[in-house]
Amino acid sequence: MSSFVIRSIGSALNATSLISSKYAAKKAINLFASPRKGRYNDEQKRIIDSAFYEEISYNNLDIATYRWVGKGKTVLLAHGWESNASRWEYILKDLRSQDYNIIALDAPAHGRSDGKQFNAILYSEFINIVAKKFQPDVLIGHSVGGMSCVFYMHKYQLPSIKKMVLLGAPAHFTGVFDRYKSMMGFNTKISNGLDNIIIERFGQPVAYFSAANFTESITAKGLIIHDKKDRIIPYEDAQLIANRYKNAEFISTTGFGHGLKDVSLTPQIIEFIND
C-alpha cells in the first residue's frame, strides 16, 4: 500500500472522528489488526507439504500446525506479521539435519489458521495450546512472533522450555502502536480512542504489554538477534530487551534486514540450542 493511500485512509478516518471518535477508532483498530497477506500461495504450500499437518483448537478457532518429526529436541517456530510457517524454509534443512522434532504454527488470521484479525495476545494463546500439546524445549519467534513468545512465556512459564530465540522482535507494544498511528497520520481523537480500546479489550493500558519488561520474569535462556539497519523494528528495541533479559545473549547483524533470513546465522542458533 503506497504512502499516499495510507495517508488518504488516515485523513478519511480523521474526518470521521469529528462525527464519531469511537466509530473512527474502531475502524482504525480493525485496519491495524487485519493482515493484508499471510495466506499460502502455491509456492509456499510446496514448502510445508513435507510436514505432518494437524489442526488443534482454541476458543472455536482452528490452529494450523506443521510437524517435521525428529528424535532430538523439540523446537517450536512462530512466524511474524503477514507471514506463515513457510517463512522458515531457509532454516528447515539445517534444523532437520540435527534431527530436531520441529513444530511450526500459523498465527491467527494467517496461513491456514482461523480468524479474521490478529493480535499478539491471541497469538500467545495459540502458542500456549500448541506448546501444551508438543512440549517444546526451544521457542524461536520472528518479529511479532517473538513478542508473542515472550507474552506466552511470561504468562505460562512451561517447564519444558529451556531456551528462546528472538529474531527482530519488538520490545513493547507502545512502539508498534505509535508507529502505526504516525504512519496513518491519526489525530488525537483516534489515537486516544485506540488506547481506550486496548484497555477495554485486554484490561491493561498499551504500556503494560512490554516484551522487554516481561523478559525479566523469564528463566529460560535467551538468544536475541537483531539487525542494526532493521527498518521495521528499531535496533533500539533489541537493546532494550537485552538490557532487561538478564539470562540472554545478544547478536547484532548488519545488512540482513528485518527478515534475518541468512544461513550464516543458523549455525549460531543451532549452537545455542545444543549448548
N, C-alpha and C positions, 0 to 999 in steps of 0.2 A: 504494500500500500504506500503510495507516494506521500511525501510530507504535505503537499497541497491538499490531498484528500483527507489526511489525518486532521489537519488544521480546520478544514471545512466542516468536518464532523464535530470537532470541538466547538467551533463557533455556533453551529446549529444547536448544540446542547446548551451552550451558554445562554443563547436566546430563549430556549425553552425554560431554563431555570428562572427566568424573570416572571414566568407564569406559574410554574410549579417546580420548586427546587427538589422536592422529593422524587417526582417523576423523572427529572433530568438525571439525578444522582443514580436512580435505579437503572436507567438506560446506560449510564456510564459504567456501572459495575458489571452489568451484563456484557457490555462490549469488552471490558477488561478480562472477564473470565471465560470468554468464548474463543477457543482456538480456531484459527482460520485454516490450519492444516495439521497433520499429525496422523490422519488415517493412512492405511497402507496403499501404496501404488504397486504395480505388478513387480517391479524390480525389488522393492522392499519385501514383498511376500516371499520372493525366492530366498532371501536371507534367512527367514525364520522357518522355512519349510522343513529344515532338518531337525527341528526341535519337536519334542513331545508337547502337544498343546493341551491345556486344561483350563477350564473356567471355574472360578470359585466366587462366592457371592458375599457382598457386604450391603446391608440395607436395600435389598432388592436390585442391586447393581452387580452385573457380572464383571469380574476382573479377569482379563486375559493374561495367562501365564505361559511361559515357554521354558522347557527344561531340556538341557543337554546333559545327559546322565554321566556321572563320573564317580569314582570311588574316593576321591580326595575331599578336601574342604568344600563346603557348600558356600557359593558366592551368589549373592542377590544383587541384580543390576537394576537401577532405577533411572530412566532417561529423563530429559528435561522438557521444557515447553515446546509445543508444536513439533514433537518428535514421536518416536515409538521405539520398540525393542530392537528394531533393525539398526539403530544407530551404533550398536555395539559390534557391528561386523568387523571393524578394524582391529578389534582386540580378541574376538572369539577364538580364532585359531590358536593363539598363544595361550589363552586360558585353558582351552581344551587339551593342549599338549601337556599341561600339568595334571591332567585327569581330575580337574575340579568338577564338582557337581554344580552346574551353572543354572541359575534361575533368573529369568527376566520377566518383568511385568509391563503392561501398558497402563499409563496413568488414566485417571478419569477423563472421559471425552477424547481419548487418544487411542490410536491403534484399533484394536478390537474390543477394548473395554467399553462398558456402558457409560452413559452420561452425556449431557449437552454442555455442561460447564465444568470448569476446573478451578480448584484452589489447593494450596499446599497442605492445608489441614485435612481435607478429604483424601488427598494423595497419601498422607501419612497413615490414615486409617486403612487404605488399600494395602500399604506396605505391611502394616501390622497383621492383617489377615493372611497375607502371603507368608510372612515370616513365621507366624504361628504354625502354619502347615509344614513348611520346609526346614525350619530351624537353622537358618544360615549361620555360618561362622564369621562371614565378612559381608559388609554392605558397601556397594560402590554406587554413588549417585552423581549425576551430572547436572549442573545448574540448579534449577528449582527442584530437581530430583534429589540433589544433595541436601538442599534446605529441608525437604520433606523427610529425608532420612534422619536429620537432626531432630526435627519435631517428633518423629516417631520414637527415637532413642530416648529423648528427654521424658516422654510420657510413659513408655513401656519398659525400657531397660531389659530387654530379653537376654537372659544369662548366656545363651549360646553365642551371642555376637561378641567377638573379641576385638574386631578391627573394623574401621570405617574409612573409606576413601572418598574425599570430597573434591570434585573436579569443577572448577569455575563456579562455585556455589555462592549465592548472595548471603551477606551477613545478617541482614534484617529486612523485614517486610516493609518498613518505613521507606527505605531506599528504593525498593521496587515500585512502591505506590507513588512516591514523589516523582520518579522518572516518568511514570505513566501520565500523571497529572500535568507535568511540564510539557511532555511531548504533545498532548492533546490541547494544551493551552486553556485548561479549565479555569473558570473564575472561582472566587471564594465560596460562593453558594454551593457549587458542585463539589469542590474539594472538601468542605465541611460535611456535606451530605454523604460522601463516600466514607469518611471517617466514622460517621454515625452508623452507617450500615454495617461496618465491621463489628462495632460494639453490639449492635442488635443481633447479629447472626452468630457471633462467636463469644460474646460475653467478656471481651477484653478489648482495650484500645489497640490501634495499629502498632504502637511502640512495643507492646508486650511480646509480639511474635518476632523475637530476635534469635536467629540461629546462633549467633556469636555468644549471646548470654546463655542460651540453653546448653551449649557445649560444656559449660562449667560443671554441669551435673553428670556428664557422661564419663564413664570409667574406661570404656573400650578405647584402645589405642587408635589414633587418627593419623591419616596422611592427607594433607591439604596440597592441592596442585592448582596453580592459577597463573595465567599469562599476564605479563606486565602491560601488554597492549590490548587486553580484552576490552572490546568496545561495547559489550552487553552488560557485564557485571564488573564494576571497577576493581582494579587490583587492590585498592584500599580495603575492600570487603574481606579479601583473603587475609590481609594483615591483621584486621580486627579479629577474625576468627582465630588465627594463630595466637594472638595475644591472650585470648580467653580460654582456648582449648589447650590446657596445660600438658595433656598426655598426647601431643601430636607433633609430627614432623611437617615441615613446610618446604615445598619445592616450587621455586619460581621458574617460569619459562619465558622466552621471548620469541614471538613470531608464530606461535601455534594458535593464537586467537582464542575465542570463547569455546570452540568445539574441542580443543585439546586432542584432536584425533591424530596423534603422531605416534608411530610404533616405537620411537625411541623412549617413550615414557613407560611402555609396557613392562620391560624388564625391572624397572624400579617399583612398579606396582606389584609384580609377582614376588620380588624380593621382600617387599613389605609384608605381603600375605604369608610368605613361607617362613619369615624370621621368627 
